[in-house]
Amino acid sequence: SAPKDAQPLFRKCAVLQMSICYFILRFMPHTSYLLHRKIIETNDVDFRAHGNQCGGGDNGVQNWELDNHICVFVQGLDIIVTIIAIICALSFLGFAIDAKNKNNNNPIIGYAVAFGAFAVLLPFAYPVQLSLYGQIPWWTCIQQRYPFQSIAVVAYIYIP
């Protein structure tokens, strides 16, 4: 068992790991494929008939996502998990301040933890964009332009 003063830190690490596990599942190619397929089945949409949906113009793609309850639910879950992960990562800054105060105002440990907290925020760049822009058109567009992007995100960002 961890010391009493370190237990909140371990809880924060557990929450952060759960959110990373969620994003591993969320960015897996299988999940993206199933969501994309559900949108097509629900709305009877042929994306090929609408040309390139990655452009800036509105060709109705955004409306398909809003009509699909599953995608709206998943995007809401994306937003919640992203916010929790970012708050959790930023909460390590409080531990950094406490570490500085406990070590006779020696800032080295505090700085190390603070830089680590900002480094933990970097893998959440994709989830922030996914939360803001959603499966359609943003994530589908990324996968159209870079077909192995979902594999790379999972294998090189979140798994290590």
Order of alpha helices (4+ residues) and beta strands (2+ residues): alpha-alpha-alpha-alpha-alpha-alpha-alpha-alpha
